[in-house]
Amino acid sequence: MLANIEALVEGALQKLKELQNDFINVRSVQEMQIEELQRSNETLAKRCTGPAERCTNQDTKVLLLERRDETYTSELNRLERFSRRDNLRIVGYKAKEGENCVEIAKKAFQKAGVPDAKIERAHRDGGITPGRDRHILVKLSNNQDKISLLKNSRPRLAGEQFFLVNDLTPVDLKEKQKHSTEGATLYPSTGRGLVCGSGKDCVGRGMIDATILHPLTCFNW
């Protein structure tokens, strides 16, 4: 039974990867078409002194292609977000030679108050930056463990040198950084961000869906 489930999960992930590759290829073609049309539009604008309709049509085509590119980008981000739905990151944990990232994750989750969280795998991730330890990327077996860990980690790990965060896609991470900057400007006394509806000091503005943890949820940030 477990083998069948694992096979189905692997198949689904493989399908997601294929869809991601398809979207990337389509997006690349669309970007090339946009650039070509923009160059063509610039040439027409220089020559166009009377028939303004041609220029208008060209602008419309560029606008439509840009909107289509935005749609592809959004869909690709949604698929990538789904593939990361059971992942989280341990940030700030001191790296040691010969370390076991799975054991590190178990200890971190114990301190976070979810000792029974089921870990599939864990490893260091990201580029090497002098003076900064790489994140530990952890894939959990179920989304509920991830939600519990992110909920509990902030108060329980307040005195630790490390903390837990969601494994955001590049698009969601950029959105988070944007709102973090805006919040720090609006609420400089806290340095934390916007005040959400619950009155907590955070920049979260999303909600927990029944099937996937929203990347902009308060306790995620």
Disulfide bonds with the S-S distance in Angstrom:
none
